[in-house]
């Protein structure tokens, strides 16, 4: 009887995105099992391709003679069955290729990690776990949801929580405490949990929370900063026992044979969008994975994304809010304009100054600003013309006072700058970035320690002692026990950006910073009034998400509908749009020229379609990509060669709706 291995090739070509049958030689039968890496011949055997064995059967589908598997690279199964099923579904949803998803899920081979895994003591098991009660919510509600494999949009506890003891406190953000406590209930049942967070600061906070309630053997970290060896070790460890897999986008693909919980913190964060093909959002991976596994699903946030709000309004997710928990004391300074006149309209109004000065005497004060560097940009000191990079045309900035001007896009130094308008050689900063704000606060708060935290100077935590911390949005470090006062500056500048998700992003920036304050700490929202300020002051943050979703439905914009971005030649894009037929909702946006594309004549069109037509649209567009990729054209002299791709497809693409 012939043993047949069905493999998925490690190839980005869409026409090879299917399972291929290969005969397993007798000498490889013991090692050629599902999940292992193999090498297989292509066509005549002149070329070899890496592949993963998906299944081994006694008979194949191919009626002819099968080529043999050339080599089992390693006997260690690295592709778990549930991860293959997930990768296939995610790729199909995004009109992508499964091997591209597997590159995100499975690290490159690491011999040392595999040898250590093969030599492990198989009789060893990690310590048992006692579940920790979930605090901050009505008693037993979240525990019951986990036991019933439910799905919920969870409003996070809006202040730091101590998971330690009086002698050894462990301060973590409220959301991290909730996820850690929820995970303890899942692991106590010998099930695994997958927890995805946006960046390294969040991973560190979550890991600290988990280690306060779980033994370290039960926590596995998947991090973009890990080496391939560390990732390979984590992947094999996650397959062995019930653990909590934590990390950024990569964690969503962590293997777990018995999955009990998938959770995300702050799903609206842009870092959850995978920058590589097939460009899937971690939220979509979580939704697909829970649908396949039946695990519980939690989306935890302070300010709910419109995507989650849509699922709430469809009653697919239930709502869960903290119970009898103090909310931040948010003070919108725009509402004080009548009392303080022009003083309330300053960048830092007098009331906020006084509160920050008093709070800085006994604890850290957080000041959130919009931009890093010394100023928001540079202009010619003679004519006022905005200064741009001579290399890429991007805006010039200055990281600190007297620094050489530098492009914010490509990083090129603008040595010997000359204004193209007037020929002037002097530049001056405009606006106020984090460093300039820190300089001014240093003069206003003599003797107080000033700390700057931004992308170039990342900080995880500051000590609980007097200081003023100036941080750009998303870079705010934690403080044990919380900040004594929080100032939210540059709100008008943040809201002035162009983009579909500006309002919900800004609300996330504000609420995440406000929740870093200690219970009872004052939070000053500077210069902002209207509905957003009212929602912040009342800490009723589902209203803005609902209002945004109503507007999106009226305009047929995501997430009310799904979108597909088609890029390529005018002919290819037009034919792809026509192939979709009645699945398109509303008018097609475009085609329009893409001026910055390296291929001349490239155009882009955006089509919108209902969620119910998602599978049909994805299959149709993928078929168009395959048809275009398989086309050969005749060159002078009669030679035929495969044409360069003339159509690129990206589903659920947020880039066209974001400020460039």
Residue pairs with C-beta under 8 A, 6 or more apart in sequence:
1 58
2 23
2 58
2 59
2 60
2 66
3 23
3 24
3 29
3 32
3 56
3 57
3 58
4 21
4 22
4 23
4 24
4 56
4 57
4 58
4 59
4 60
4 66
5 21
5 22
5 23
5 24
5 32
5 38
5 53
5 55
5 56
5 69
6 19
6 20
6 21
6 22
6 53
6 54
6 55
6 56
6 57
6 60
7 19
7 20
7 22
7 38
7 40
7 51
7 52
7 53
7 54
7 69
8 18
8 19
8 20
8 51
8 52
8 54
8 84
8 98
8 99
8 102
9 16
9 20
9 40
9 49
9 50
9 51
9 99
10 49
10 50
10 51
10 52
10 99
10 102
10 103
11 17
11 49
11 97
11 99
12 97
12 99
12 100
12 277
13 97
13 629
14 97
14 622
14 625
14 626
14 629
15 626
15 629
15 630
17 91
17 97
17 98
17 99
19 54
20 40
20 51
21 60
21 61
21 62
21 66
22 38
22 40
22 66
22 67
22 68
22 69
23 60
23 66
23 67
23 68
23 69
24 32
24 56
24 68
24 69
25 68
25 69
28 69
28 71
28 72
31 72
31 75
32 38
32 53
32 56
32 69
32 72
33 53
33 56
33 75
33 77
34 53
34 54
34 55
34 56
34 77
34 79
34 81
35 52
35 53
35 77
35 78
35 79
35 80
35 81
36 52
36 53
36 72
36 73
36 74
36 75
36 76
36 77
36 78
36 79
37 50
37 51
37 52
37 72
37 73
37 74
37 78
37 109
38 50
38 51
38 52
38 53
38 69
38 70
38 71
38 72
38 73
39 48
39 49
39 50
39 51
39 69
39 70
39 71
39 73
40 48
40 49
40 51
40 67
40 69
40 70
41 47
41 48
41 49
41 67
41 68
41 70
42 48
42 49
45 67
48 70
50 73
52 78
52 79
52 84
52 102
52 106
53 79
54 79
54 84
60 66
73 109
74 109
74 111
74 114
75 118
76 114
76 117
76 118
76 236
78 106
78 109
78 232
78 235
78 236
79 102
79 105
79 106
80 239
80 255
80 257
82 255
82 256
82 257
82 259
82 292
82 293
83 102
83 105
83 106
83 253
83 255
84 98
84 102
85 292
86 101
86 105
86 253
86 285
86 288
86 289
86 292
87 98
87 101
87 102
87 105
87 253
88 98
89 288
89 292
90 96
90 101
90 278
90 280
90 284
90 285
90 288
91 97
91 98
91 100
91 101
91 278
92 615
92 618
92 619
93 280
93 284
93 288
93 614
93 615
93 618
93 651
94 278
94 279
94 280
94 284
94 618
94 651
94 652
95 278
95 564
95 617
95 618
95 619
95 621
95 622
95 625
95 649
95 651
96 277
96 278
96 279
96 280
96 622
97 277
97 278
100 276
100 277
100 278
101 253
101 278
101 280
103 276
104 249
104 250
104 253
104 274
104 276
105 250
105 253
106 235
107 228
107 231
107 232
107 235
108 228
108 232
109 232
110 228
110 229
110 232
110 233
112 229
113 229
113 232
113 233
113 236
114 232
114 236
116 233
117 233
117 236
117 240
120 240
125 241
126 215
126 217
126 218
126 241
126 242
126 243
127 215
127 217
127 218
128 188
129 184
129 187
129 188
129 214
129 215
129 218
130 184
130 188
131 143
131 181
131 184
131 185
131 188
132 180
132 181
132 184
132 185
132 213
133 139
133 143
133 181
134 142
134 143
134 178
134 181
134 182
134 185
135 157
135 161
135 177
135 181
136 157
136 161
136 174
136 177
136 178
136 322
136 323
136 325
137 178
137 320
137 321
137 322
137 323
138 323
141 320
142 152
142 154
142 178
142 182
142 320
143 185
144 150
145 152
145 296
145 318
145 320
146 182
146 185
146 186
146 260
146 261
146 296
147 185
148 296
149 260
149 294
149 295
149 296
150 296
150 297
150 318
151 290
151 296
151 297
151 298
151 316
151 317
151 318
152 297
152 298
152 299
152 317
152 318
152 319
152 320
153 299
153 301
153 304
153 308
153 309
153 311
153 312
153 317
153 318
153 319
153 320
154 178
154 298
154 299
154 300
154 301
154 320
154 321
155 301
155 302
155 304
155 319
155 320
155 321
155 322
155 541
155 542
156 173
156 174
156 175
156 178
156 265
156 300
156 301
156 302
156 322
156 515
157 174
157 175
157 177
157 178
157 322
157 325
158 174
158 302
158 322
158 325
158 326
158 327
158 328
158 511
158 514
158 515
158 539
159 174
159 325
159 326
159 328
159 482
159 515
159 517
159 518
159 519
160 171
160 172
160 173
160 174
160 478
160 479
160 480
160 481
160 482
160 516
160 518
161 171
161 172
161 173
161 174
161 176
161 177
162 169
162 170
162 171
162 481
163 170
163 171
163 172
163 177
163 180
163 209
163 212
163 213
164 170
164 171
164 212
169 480
169 481
170 208
170 209
170 212
171 478
171 480
171 481
171 482
172 180
172 205
172 206
172 208
172 209
172 212
172 478
173 205
173 209
173 478
173 515
173 516
174 515
175 265
175 266
175 300
175 301
175 302
175 515
176 202
176 205
176 206
176 208
176 209
176 265
177 209
178 300
179 195
179 206
179 209
179 263
179 265
179 298
179 300
180 206
180 209
180 210
180 212
180 213
180 214
181 213
182 193
182 261
182 263
182 298
183 193
183 195
183 210
183 213
183 214
183 244
183 261
183 263
184 213
184 214
186 192
186 193
186 242
186 244
186 260
186 261
186 296
187 193
187 214
187 218
187 242
187 243
187 244
187 260
189 242
189 260
190 242
190 258
191 242
191 256
191 258
191 259
191 260
191 261
191 295
192 238
192 242
192 243
192 244
192 245
192 256
192 257
192 258
192 259
192 260
192 261
193 243
193 244
193 245
193 256
193 259
193 260
193 261
193 262
193 263
194 244
194 245
194 251
194 252
194 254
194 256
194 259
194 261
194 262
194 263
194 286
194 289
195 206
195 244
195 245
195 246
195 251
195 261
195 263
195 264
195 265
196 246
196 247
196 248
196 249
196 251
196 252
196 262
196 263
196 264
196 265
196 272
196 282
196 286
197 203
197 205
197 206
197 246
197 247
197 248
197 251
197 264
197 265
197 266
198 248
198 265
198 266
198 269
198 271
198 272
199 248
199 269
199 271
199 474
200 223
200 224
200 225
200 248
200 458
201 458
201 460
201 475
201 477
201 478
202 265
202 266
203 221
203 223
203 246
203 247
203 248
204 460
205 460
205 478
206 246
206 265
207 219
207 221
207 246
210 218
210 219
210 244
210 246
211 219
214 244
217 241
217 243
218 241
218 242
218 243
218 244
219 243
219 244
219 246
220 234
220 237
220 238
220 243
220 244
220 245
220 246
220 254
221 234
221 246
221 247
222 231
222 234
222 235
222 245
222 246
222 247
222 248
222 250
222 251
222 254
223 230
223 247
223 248
223 250
224 247
224 248
224 249
224 250
226 234
231 250
234 245
234 254
235 254
235 255
237 243
238 245
238 254
238 255
238 256
239 255
239 256
239 257
242 256
242 258
243 256
245 251
245 254
245 256
247 254
248 271
248 272
249 271
249 272
249 274
249 282
252 262
252 282
252 285
252 286
252 289
253 285
259 289
259 293
259 295
260 295
260 296
261 295
261 296
261 297
261 298
262 286
262 289
262 290
262 293
262 295
262 296
262 297
262 298
263 297
263 298
263 299
263 300
264 272
264 282
264 283
264 286
264 298
264 299
264 300
265 300
265 301
266 300
266 301
266 302
266 508
266 512
267 282
267 283
267 299
267 301
267 305
267 307
267 308
268 301
268 303
268 304
268 305
268 307
268 308
268 501
268 504
268 505
268 508
269 474
269 508
270 505
270 654
272 281
272 282
272 283
273 279
273 281
273 654
274 280
274 281
274 282
278 650
278 651
279 650
279 651
279 652
279 653
280 652
281 652
283 299
283 305
283 307
283 308
284 652
286 297
287 297
289 295
290 296
290 297
297 317
299 305
299 308
299 317
301 308
301 508
302 508
302 511
302 512
302 514
302 515
302 541
303 504
303 507
303 508
303 510
303 511
303 512
303 541
303 544
303 545
304 312
304 541
304 542
304 545
305 504
305 508
305 545
306 501
306 504
306 545
306 548
306 549
306 552
306 559
307 559
308 317
308 545
309 542
309 545
309 546
309 548
309 549
310 549
310 559
310 560
311 317
312 318
312 319
312 542
313 546
313 549
319 542
326 519
326 520
327 539
328 486
328 514
328 515
328 517
328 521
328 523
328 539
329 520
329 521
329 522
329 523
330 514
330 523
330 524
330 525
330 536
330 537
330 539
331 351
331 522
331 523
331 524
331 525
331 537
332 525
332 528
332 529
332 533
332 534
332 536
332 537
333 344
333 349
333 351
333 352
333 524
333 525
333 526
333 527
334 344
334 525
334 526
334 527
334 528
334 529
334 533
335 529
335 533
336 344
336 349
336 351
337 344
337 345
340 349
340 350
340 351
343 349
343 350
344 350
344 351
345 527
347 432
347 489
347 490
347 526
347 527
348 356
348 487
348 489
348 526
349 524
349 526
351 524
352 487
352 524
352 526
353 444
355 485
355 522
355 524
356 365
356 367
356 445
356 468
356 485
356 487
356 524
357 445
358 485
359 365
359 483
359 484
359 485
359 521
359 522
360 445
360 448
360 466
360 467
360 468
360 484
360 485
361 466
362 466
362 484
363 464
363 465
363 466
363 479
363 481
363 483
363 484
363 485
363 518
364 462
364 463
364 464
364 465
364 466
364 467
364 468
364 469
364 479
364 483
364 484
365 467
365 468
365 469
365 483
365 484
365 485
365 486
365 487
366 469
366 471
366 476
366 479
366 483
366 485
366 486
366 487
366 513
366 516
366 517
367 437
367 441
367 468
367 469
367 470
367 471
367 486
367 487
367 489
368 471
368 472
368 473
368 476
368 486
368 487
368 488
368 489
368 490
368 509
368 510
368 513
369 432
369 433
369 434
369 437
369 470
369 471
369 472
369 473
369 489
369 490
370 376
370 472
370 473
370 489
370 490
370 493
370 494
371 431
371 432
371 433
371 434
371 472
371 490
371 493
372 399
372 433
372 434
372 435
372 454
372 455
372 456
372 472
373 397
373 398
373 399
373 400
373 433
373 434
373 435
373 436
374 397
374 398
374 399
374 400
374 401
374 403
374 429
374 433
374 435
374 436
375 397
375 398
375 429
375 430
375 431
375 432
375 433
375 436
376 397
376 429
376 430
376 431
376 432
376 433
376 493
377 386
377 387
377 395
377 396
377 397
377 429
377 430
377 431
378 386
378 387
378 395
378 396
378 397
378 398
378 405
378 427
378 428
378 429
378 430
379 385
379 386
379 387
379 427
379 428
379 430
380 387
380 419
380 421
380 422
380 424
380 426
380 427
380 428
381 424
381 426
381 427
381 428
382 419
382 422
382 424
382 426
383 419
383 421
383 422
383 424
385 419
385 420
385 421
385 422
386 395
387 395
387 396
387 405
387 414
387 417
387 419
387 427
388 394
388 395
388 396
389 395
389 396
389 407
389 409
389 410
389 412
389 414
390 412
390 414
391 407
391 410
391 412
392 407
392 409
392 410
392 412
394 407
394 408
394 409
394 410
395 407
395 408
395 409
396 405
396 406
396 407
396 408
396 414
396 417
396 427
397 405
397 406
397 407
397 408
397 433
398 405
398 406
398 427
398 429
399 406
399 435
399 456
400 435
401 435
401 436
401 439
404 413
404 414
404 415
405 413
405 414
405 417
405 427
406 412
406 413
406 414
407 413
407 414
416 425
417 425
417 427
418 424
418 425
419 425
429 436
431 493
432 440
432 490
434 452
434 453
434 454
434 470
434 471
434 472
435 452
437 470
437 489
438 450
438 451
438 452
438 468
438 470
441 450
441 468
441 470
442 448
442 450
445 468
448 466
448 467
448 468
449 465
449 466
449 467
449 468
450 467
450 468
450 470
451 459
451 462
451 467
451 468
451 469
451 470
452 469
452 470
452 471
453 459
453 469
453 470
453 471
453 472
453 475
453 476
453 477
454 471
454 472
454 475
455 472
455 475
458 475
459 469
459 471
459 475
459 477
460 477
460 478
461 477
461 478
461 479
461 480
462 469
462 477
462 478
462 479
463 479
463 480
464 479
464 480
464 481
469 476
469 477
469 479
469 483
471 477
471 513
473 494
473 509
473 513
474 509
474 512
476 512
476 513
476 516
478 516
479 516
481 518
482 516
482 517
482 518
482 519
482 521
483 516
483 517
483 518
483 521
484 517
484 518
484 521
485 517
485 521
485 522
485 523
485 524
486 513
486 514
486 516
486 517
486 521
486 522
486 523
486 524
487 523
487 524
487 526
488 510
488 513
488 514
488 523
488 524
488 525
488 526
489 526
489 527
490 526
491 506
491 510
491 525
491 526
491 527
491 528
492 527
492 528
494 502
494 506
494 509
495 502
495 503
495 506
495 528
495 532
497 659
498 659
499 505
499 657
499 658
499 659
500 552
500 557
500 558
500 654
500 657
500 658
501 654
501 657
501 658
502 659
503 532
503 544
503 548
504 544
504 545
504 548
506 532
507 532
507 535
507 536
507 541
507 544
510 525
510 536
511 536
511 541
513 523
514 523
514 536
517 523
525 533
525 536
525 537
531 543
531 544
531 547
532 544
535 541
535 543
535 544
549 559
549 560
551 557
552 558
552 559
552 560
553 560
556 585
556 586
556 608
557 608
557 657
558 608
558 652
558 654
558 657
561 585
561 586
561 608
561 609
561 610
561 611
562 608
562 609
562 610
562 611
562 614
562 617
562 651
562 652
563 606
563 607
563 608
563 609
563 651
563 652
563 653
563 656
564 606
564 607
564 609
564 617
564 621
564 649
564 650
564 651
564 652
564 653
565 604
565 605
565 606
565 649
565 650
565 651
565 653
565 655
565 656
566 572
566 573
566 576
566 577
566 591
566 604
566 605
566 606
566 607
566 621
566 647
566 648
566 649
567 573
567 594
567 597
567 602
567 603
567 604
567 647
567 648
567 649
567 650
568 576
568 602
568 603
568 628
568 645
568 646
568 647
568 648
569 601
569 602
569 603
569 646
569 647
570 591
570 601
570 603
571 646
572 624
572 628
572 646
572 647
573 590
573 591
573 603
573 604
573 605
573 647
574 591
574 605
575 624
576 621
576 624
576 647
576 649
577 584
577 588
577 605
577 607
579 620
579 621
579 623
579 624
580 607
580 609
580 617
580 620
580 621
583 609
583 610
583 613
583 616
583 617
583 620
584 607
584 608
584 609
585 608
585 609
585 610
586 608
588 605
588 606
588 607
589 605
589 606
589 607
589 608
589 656
590 603
590 604
590 605
590 606
591 603
591 604
591 605
592 603
592 604
592 605
593 601
593 602
593 603
593 604
594 602
594 603
594 604
604 656
606 653
606 656
607 617
609 617
617 651
618 651
621 649
621 651
622 649
624 647
624 649
625 645
625 647
625 648
625 649
628 643
628 645
628 646
628 647
629 642
629 645
630 642
631 642
631 643
632 640
632 641
632 642
632 643
633 640
633 641
633 643
634 640
635 641
